Amino acid sequence: MNRLKKPAQNRNAEAAWVSHTPESQIRHPRLLIRQMFRDLLASRELAWQLLVRDIRAKYRQSFLGIFWAIIPAIVTAVGFSIAKSGGVISLGETDLPYPAYVMFSMTLWQTFVEALQAPIQGVTQAKAMLAKINFPREALILAKLGQVLFNFGIKLMLIVGLFIWFKMPVTMSVILAPVALIHLIMLGTFFGLLLAPIGVLYQDLAMGLTLATGLWLFITPVVYPVPNEGLFGAVVKFNPVTPLLVTTRELATTGAVSDPQGFWWASALAFCGLLVTWVFYRIAMPYVVERVSS
Amino acid sequence: MIVDADNGSNIVGKFEADVRQDETDEVILAVEGISKKFCRDLKRSLFYGMSDIASDLTGLRTKSDRLRTKEFWALDNVSFELKKGEALGLIGKNGSGKSTLLRIIAGLIKPDLGRVRVKGRVAPLIALGAGFSPILTGRENIYTNMSILGLSKREIDAQFDRVVEFAEIGEAIDSPVQTYSSGMAARLGFASAIHTEPDIILIDEVLAVGDSKFKTKCYNKLHELRQKRKSFIMVSHSSHAIATVCESAVYLQKGSKVMGGETLAVIDRYENDLFLGKASKSLGSMSFPAKSAAESTGLDLQALFFRDKHGEAIDSPISGELTYLVMACIVREPISEVSAVVGIRELSGESRLLVYLNSWDGDRQSGQSKYFDLSPGRHEIQIEIPNLGLGLGLYTINIAIRRSKLYLLEKVDSFKFAIKKNPQQTSSSMFFMPHSWKHVEK
């Protein structure tokens, strides 16, 4: 019985013609936006499947498993704490106990970097699939972002442990912290999405990105408190990651947001940038696929 | 027809067949003047890619009908239509643009000119097992693979048992895919792809995998889907595969459509071009320069060629006809016990040895070993072939002429020739079988 029903269903579904033309989609912005959101909705289930696949595959071949998500933050914190207490490096005073400050900031920074790398990794890993099957390209990005959130979930255990160990103050504003965190992830995705199509074509990008994130870390207040003076202070302030990361940290701990204006500017940049790069990603992908061997 | 273990399918097949007559010939895929340019130089191609993205983003790109440096037309103004329930073959040599066309139809890459209109779900059987993760089990991989192909979890649940049954994976379904044999993985990939219930199925040389039993099963499944009025586009450079599945075909050559229409006519044209094209003048006869006395072994081969049933020298013998293979030679001194060995190989594919004839193995008429005692003068050693068994195609012959089985007099490697099609048989036959049709009432 079930099978006899099928043709009727199919007939409804296939009523629409889809056409592939050389014309630029930008010329039909309304259609483009409708398609973008339609594909985003359609890619939920696929994204979930890809996410489950990636997480399972990742941890089935690993002994330490989820601990890999928190080890880097601990190692960095231990390293900088030793260096600071030994007087090797001189950093300003932080409003939180220093090891906790570094570990928490490092976790946020890592989440940002993961979000930044997510689109590039997603697209590069799925090269073979992209070359052969036409599925909503958004699914790759969503799946990778899911993984970023999953990893953050694990890191959250570390953070909760930190708060208890160092008896850190928590205010009601902690409820707002995830909002700021999502803005931070969006900013990372914005940059990543911009680079993803080019990254498939030119290998230089992946190599350059590792270098760039290393440098970027130095102009972000992760291992040192926010500097207020000099050229360096200006550079750090101009870095859009700074207000988002700092606000997330402040909301989760003291609750006193030091730079709300910067936060909104950076958030606006992340929002608008993400929308624009999403369009760019969609338009660029066919040209990228064309140059990936099938 | 062998019906798959699926019980419902036959009923549906009949049900659909009844409906079929009421429906008009509904077009579900229209390829309208598609052109696509590619660049052979990688660096340049990457650069063009970036500039194409830029011009698309600014909306300036509408048409791109001019070639840039080092570009060529991979597809040039190709048009055809696919009707509901039709199976269409795309045939052409490697690099003729078949796969590119398929990728444009699948919506993977944008055409440079023209447009493709599609109605319904297109399932590419281009990539079997796309997104398979070797570490995960077969079960988990079916879910990912089928959702990449566009099914929801509920739809996959409904199809799951059928997929496993079709792939003949059995208990291994819960083992990691990396422990599977390549055949098992391919079967799982095909089974997942074919059970996505598509309206148009694109097949790109994928049926080359798996053992012959599974191949048969795949073809039966395709046949079953044909019964359900699904449409196919099948790409192959093998005319045999196309002839078995498709009723119409499009022949591509260097990106242009040479011919489209009924399969056999198209295949005929393709094979004629392939086998008897430009090279035909050098095929089918061979002559050798005269030798000096010092070089001569006593018997000099002058020419190799064929004669037809009237005794006329010809270049391309016709499959199934009475044919003579002629070795013309000059004998300088009396030679006794001359024998010849002829080996025929196919020129394409694995160049298998098809025929091996040895004059001392015994003759058709006498059953005796044949040795020739030759006196000085001109001679023709002929092999009479009443029904030339080889089918349409290109072949190569090795010949050795010996005295007393051992002493080599003359040797020729790779005498190439083409055999033309017999009007009684289609080109899908690999060899000619003498036959006649009869009807006996009992």
Chai-1 contact restraints between the chains, C-beta under 6 A:
chainA,res_idxA,chainB,res_idxB,connection_type,confidence,min_distance_angstrom,max_distance_angstrom,comment,restraint_id
A,R3,B,G8,contact,1.0,0.0,6.0,A-B,restraint_1
A,R3,B,V12,contact,1.0,0.0,6.0,A-B,restraint_2
A,E14,B,K119,contact,1.0,0.0,6.0,A-B,restraint_3
A,E14,B,G120,contact,1.0,0.0,6.0,A-B,restraint_4
A,E14,B,D199,contact,1.0,0.0,6.0,A-B,restraint_5
A,W17,B,R117,contact,1.0,0.0,6.0,A-B,restraint_6
A,W17,B,K119,contact,1.0,0.0,6.0,A-B,restraint_7
A,V18,B,V118,contact,1.0,0.0,6.0,A-B,restraint_8
A,S19,B,R115,contact,1.0,0.0,6.0,A-B,restraint_9
A,S19,B,R117,contact,1.0,0.0,6.0,A-B,restraint_10
A,H20,B,G107,contact,1.0,0.0,6.0,A-B,restraint_11
A,H20,B,V116,contact,1.0,0.0,6.0,A-B,restraint_12
A,T21,B,R115,contact,1.0,0.0,6.0,A-B,restraint_13
A,P22,B,K110,contact,1.0,0.0,6.0,A-B,restraint_14
A,P22,B,P111,contact,1.0,0.0,6.0,A-B,restraint_15
A,P22,B,D112,contact,1.0,0.0,6.0,A-B,restraint_16
A,E23,B,T62,contact,1.0,0.0,6.0,A-B,restraint_17
A,S24,B,D56,contact,1.0,0.0,6.0,A-B,restraint_18
A,S24,B,G59,contact,1.0,0.0,6.0,A-B,restraint_19
A,S24,B,R61,contact,1.0,0.0,6.0,A-B,restraint_20
A,I26,B,G59,contact,1.0,0.0,6.0,A-B,restraint_21
A,R27,B,G59,contact,1.0,0.0,6.0,A-B,restraint_22
A,E45,B,S152,contact,1.0,0.0,6.0,A-B,restraint_23
A,L46,B,S147,contact,1.0,0.0,6.0,A-B,restraint_24
A,Q49,B,Y143,contact,1.0,0.0,6.0,A-B,restraint_25
A,Q49,B,T144,contact,1.0,0.0,6.0,A-B,restraint_26
A,Q49,B,S147,contact,1.0,0.0,6.0,A-B,restraint_27
A,R53,B,S133,contact,1.0,0.0,6.0,A-B,restraint_28
A,R53,B,T144,contact,1.0,0.0,6.0,A-B,restraint_29
A,R56,B,L136,contact,1.0,0.0,6.0,A-B,restraint_30
A,A57,B,S133,contact,1.0,0.0,6.0,A-B,restraint_31
A,A57,B,I135,contact,1.0,0.0,6.0,A-B,restraint_32
A,A57,B,L136,contact,1.0,0.0,6.0,A-B,restraint_33
A,R60,B,I135,contact,1.0,0.0,6.0,A-B,restraint_34
A,Q61,B,I135,contact,1.0,0.0,6.0,A-B,restraint_35
A,M129,B,A130,contact,1.0,0.0,6.0,A-B,restraint_36
A,M129,B,G131,contact,1.0,0.0,6.0,A-B,restraint_37
A,K132,B,I126,contact,1.0,0.0,6.0,A-B,restraint_38
A,K132,B,A127,contact,1.0,0.0,6.0,A-B,restraint_39
A,K132,B,A130,contact,1.0,0.0,6.0,A-B,restraint_40
A,I133,B,P124,contact,1.0,0.0,6.0,A-B,restraint_41
A,I133,B,A127,contact,1.0,0.0,6.0,A-B,restraint_42
A,I133,B,A130,contact,1.0,0.0,6.0,A-B,restraint_43
A,I133,B,I148,contact,1.0,0.0,6.0,A-B,restraint_44
A,N134,B,A106,contact,1.0,0.0,6.0,A-B,restraint_45
A,N134,B,G107,contact,1.0,0.0,6.0,A-B,restraint_46
A,N134,B,L108,contact,1.0,0.0,6.0,A-B,restraint_47
A,F135,B,I148,contact,1.0,0.0,6.0,A-B,restraint_48
A,L201,B,L46,contact,1.0,0.0,6.0,A-B,restraint_49
A,L201,B,G49,contact,1.0,0.0,6.0,A-B,restraint_50
A,I283,B,D56,contact,1.0,0.0,6.0,A-B,restraint_51
A,I283,B,L57,contact,1.0,0.0,6.0,A-B,restraint_52
A,A284,B,I53,contact,1.0,0.0,6.0,A-B,restraint_53
A,P286,B,I109,contact,1.0,0.0,6.0,A-B,restraint_54
A,P286,B,K110,contact,1.0,0.0,6.0,A-B,restraint_55
A,Y287,B,G49,contact,1.0,0.0,6.0,A-B,restraint_56
A,Y287,B,D52,contact,1.0,0.0,6.0,A-B,restraint_57
A,Y287,B,I53,contact,1.0,0.0,6.0,A-B,restraint_58
A,V289,B,L108,contact,1.0,0.0,6.0,A-B,restraint_59
A,V289,B,I109,contact,1.0,0.0,6.0,A-B,restraint_60
A,E290,B,I109,contact,1.0,0.0,6.0,A-B,restraint_61
A,R291,B,S45,contact,1.0,0.0,6.0,A-B,restraint_62
A,R291,B,G49,contact,1.0,0.0,6.0,A-B,restraint_63
